[in-house]
Amino acid sequence: MRLLLVLVLGAACGGGDTVVTGTSPAGLAWELSGAGDPVVLLHGFSVDGRMWDPQMAALRERFRVLRYDLRGHGASAGFAGPYAAHEDLRDVLDAAGVDRARLVGLSAGAQIAIDFALTWPDRVTALVLASPGLGGYVARDPFDWMRPVMTAAQAGDALEAARSWAETPMMAVPSDAAGDSLMRAMVMDNAGLWLIATNPAQALDPPAIARLAELRVPTLILVGERDLPDIHRVADTLATCVVGAAQRALPDAGHMVNLAAPAAFTDAVLRFLSAPPSPPATPSRCRARR
């Protein structure tokens, strides 16, 4: 069978709700739960769909929520050959029977959401881009903090690479927050990523950074005040170039903003997704900014 659906009844959602799980044709594991308009959650690098646990209860009360593990992460299949992450998202939507949806992505997940919205704009009704990545953006700041990670990875010590990665500024979550233990568990469970020599991902061409004026869906950009300067530059670029985009910084949070400030993040996302504004019919400000 091309697709296997497993119906799981019980306490996962509470109240007798049904969780539907399955895999895409490429072997990406997904989960659909709740009721209402569809919302799709896209996690970042080195974690998996569990990243959204702090948001799930609130989201599934109002929406039909689809979350999945990116290729090579969690329960999904690995990198067997060339692929495009935004095409993986399309295949997951098709497998789950979701035609159009609001997309919520963090970091690499936000980059995938942008690429998907540019390629299939009719399938996207709103975007929430948290700690966003952006295809075609060239980082300006040095990555000295990555040296321990890369040293361990090059030595073939995946567990040490993962432990070091969990200590980097990119992954920082307050140690007294519940999200810290969840982050570390996911990073260690996905430690095998550090032993992958090449990732055969196919980039969008031309890259998204050259096409942001094409995005014409309600867009919210969320960034932690303590995130890296490069991420703030990406967020500012999106806020300038995406017509009608709103931007908000969450205090006392870094890159993993949904884990570091779960209540504020969830509230911002729910408020926006419940009544996304219509983008104004005005031109992008990208050209004027240059």
Secondary structure as UniProt FT lines:
FT   STRAND          6..9
FT   TURN            11..13
FT   TURN            15..16
FT   STRAND          18..23
FT   TURN            25..26
FT   STRAND          29..34
FT   STRAND          37..42
FT   TURN            45..46
FT   HELIX           49..52
FT   HELIX           53..62
FT   STRAND          63..68
FT   TURN            71..72
FT   TURN            74..75
FT   HELIX           85..96
FT   STRAND          101..106
FT   HELIX           108..119
FT   HELIX           121..123
FT   STRAND          124..130
FT   TURN            135..136
FT   HELIX           144..146
FT   HELIX           147..154
FT   TURN            155..156
FT   HELIX           158..166
FT   HELIX           169..171
FT   TURN            175..176
FT   HELIX           178..189
FT   HELIX           191..195
FT   HELIX           208..210
FT   HELIX           212..214
FT   STRAND          219..224
FT   TURN            225..226
FT   HELIX           229..241
FT   TURN            243..244
FT   STRAND          246..250
FT   TURN            251..252
FT   HELIX           257..260
FT   HELIX           262..274
FT   HELIX           286..289
//
